[in-house]
Amino acid sequence: VHEHRMYSLENSYSKEDLLEWELRIQKVLGDVPVQFVCELKYDGASISISYENGKLVRAVTRGDGFQGDEVTNNIKTIKSVPLQLKGNYPEKFDIRGEIVLPFAGFEKMNQELIEIGETPYSNPRNTASGSLKLQDSAEVAKRPLDCLLYTLIGNDVKFATHFESLEKARNFGFKVPKEAKLVKSIDEVFEFIEYWNIHRHDLPYETDGVVVKVNNLHLQEELGYTAKAPRWAIAYKFKAEQVSTKLNSISY
């Protein structure tokens, strides 16, 4: 069972959706100036990793948000996940993130399967997710999985802003994507989205959108949650890529 529930995010597909979201925030907060943090939405398997006194004690998949599968031994095989933290870390907390499979590693795995006449995997996301469920940790260790982290949560976590918590998490030894950016207005959010809509193809991982969060943690608390999602965050989904294809023949 997750000590702190893992919520889903509300999705948006247009600038209008984002402007409506900002309006809802301002209705609750009034004239308080709001800064946002923009992060890329990596397409992987969600994970919650618990640390006590700087040591990794447990790793649980999202599941239904209330409880998931414990996959601690498999997570410990991922090189970018620290087993022991450094610096002035909180005594007890959970850190949330995505387990991803970089394109290069995915292609290498598929190449090896093709060479021995096996069926290749369909996509990096499902392969990353399936890897966590394997019974044999030695098998998981052979796969080039990576762990990108984006939220610290817990009663001992005392930061003023989300952006500060990301920087601190890096100091503790976590792999927090450098693409995260602090912005001062919704217009700057749009700029971030437009930039990454083009440049996401240069990244080594699959991304499917941008997550926008209210930066100030006290304001996050004030905004609270709906039954399913935080009111202080929203996911903007990139449009699905489209290409033309030619149907050569049909066999009955």
Secondary structure, DSSP 8 states (H G I E B T S, - for coil): --SS------EE-SHHHHHHHHHHHHHHHTT----EEEEEEE-SEEEEEEEETTEEEEEEE-TTSS---B-HHHHTT-TTS-SB--SS--SEEEEEEEEE--HHHHHHHHHHHHHTT----S-HHHHHHHHHT-S-HHHHHTS--EEEEEEEESTT---SBHHHHHHHHHHHT----TT-EEESSHHHHHHHHHHHHHHGGGSSS-EEEEEEEESBHHHHHHH-B-SSSBTTEEEEE---------------
